């Protein structure tokens, strides 16, 4: 056992003394850090213009109430919708013409004009053209943003729908106002404490955990996929180097019973170093989940990479053949495993091909 540990640490030292290998170890976490910072700086928000055609506050409504159209526009602009500040960034415009101009110049993906007297129109069930949408023909996000707008509207107005329905019911009898007040208080209580039946939609990070800081955003750069391919190629490269060492007679002085484990130690040394770099990349790339789960799955994947690479070396025997297979495994991993896109969604019949490449097994665990 002592010999195995010695061979392992000497192999790590051997690779760390190579500037090119050391540079590769540092490039991955450094690159993911820069890309992640760039993504956060540029943001993934889609700008959407909003204009509310409202009279002066309190005019046309019950005295002291905020017009519903103004209230809706304010909720959207402040990011207080159910989805919060995420994919869409709503901003206020001063007129309908400005909304049109913003959409025409592509400064906004689409625009919403909320007509005045919105509450009265909804009360009278006259919802036609209450909210007008302007969008460019090429946009694909107008319908999605419409869901956000109407979800925010219903969050503001569904209390009134409930109370109006209650007042129109024959069950309240002559105690209408008392029942309305009681029902309103109960509505506020049960909607506020989260005990009612409701749906919450969240985007998940690649490790399956809900992203607390921004539930509508996710990394664009496939950090975990690139990490998986990176470790896979490192294992194949280590197999090539191990084959060269064997041809040089590096393991001949060892006892026959120690040769296999020492070979595996030499093979695993660069993969272990690459795994440390990969964990750093997951952290700097914003994809790191719970420590125990990440370390466990990374350890399993490293072991699988070492076993697979040693098997390829044993079958091929000639290091040059293994070296020639590396581009094949690289292209196959990028195309057939879910690094950038899940090919099974477009070509289900080709789904079996991902099983030929180890990164698929690691990525499917998330």
DAGI-V822800 format. One record per helix or strand. SS is the DSSP state (~ for helix, > for strand). FROM is the first residue (numbers start at 1). TO is the last residue. If there is no record, write none. Layout:
[[SS	FROM	TO] [SS	FROM	TO]]
//
This chain:
[[~	2	16] [~	19	42] [>	46	52] [~	68	78] [>	88	92] [~	96	104] [>	110	114] [~	118	123] [>	131	135] [~	142	168] [~	176	192] [>	204	204] [>	210	210] [~	223	247] [~	256	284] [~	291	316] [~	319	336] [~	343	345] [~	348	356] [~	358	363]]
//
